[in-house]
Amino acid sequence: GQQLNQSPQSMFIQEGEDVSMNCTSSSIFNTWLWYKQDPGEGPVLLIALYKAGELTSNGRLTAQFGITRKDSFLNISASIPSDVGIYFCAGRNAGGTSYGKLTFGQGTILTVHP
Amino acid sequence: DAGVTQSPTHLIKTRGQQVTLRCSPKSGHDTVSWYQQALGQGPQFIFQYYEEEERQRGNFPDRFSGHQFPNYSSELNVNALLLGDSALYLCASSRSPDRGPGYTFGSGTRLTVV
């Protein structure tokens, strides 16, 4: 099935460093979402973006909705050990046959060394 | 306030068997979506139920079927299991079909087919 192109696939960083990951698609999305998944758990929503060009922050997390509506990035500032996990981007279009469906990227595995 | 509840948490089945997974949505939510997450991949959309009807379906064969009950809970059924059906099956609920960003995911059912 279709998936978004998410990079990098994995990151190994030191505590306190900043992190940046991005997601691209060949299709336009009306909404971009960023999720974090811990082992044995379901994805938890971090940030939702609704407008092209929108920049939204949630604590140390900042995400932007690309102007072309085909990409998005997520930044984490001053990483801490509890940031460890898998981060997923997801795109969504409302209306037509794609009503409510989320299309996910392959995920970025983040490891933070104390 | 209980979130999304899935059962069972783990399941082992033999090839060719049938399996039923269950999901209780978050209180106040009326729409249930099912996703399949293979190891190392992002979740893939299976289908979505609203008002006891399948509203949208992803690229999954007819061996995958579902049901939604009047209390909004849902079941995912998979017939004639294949080794490739081994995955984490996630249930996500939302308030209505147009509240995609409001999805709440359960912790999933880990299905192993041997």
Interface residues (C-beta under 8 A of the other chain):
Chain A: G1 Q3 L4 Q6 T31 L33 G40 E41 G42 P43 V44 L45 A48 Y50 F88 A90 R92 A94 T97 S98 Y99 G100 K101 L102 T103 F104 G105 Q106 G107
Chain B: V4 T31 S33 Y35 G40 Q41 G42 P43 Q44 F45 Q48 R55 Q56 G58 N59 L90 A92 S94 P97 D98 G100 P101 Y103 F105 G106 S107 G108
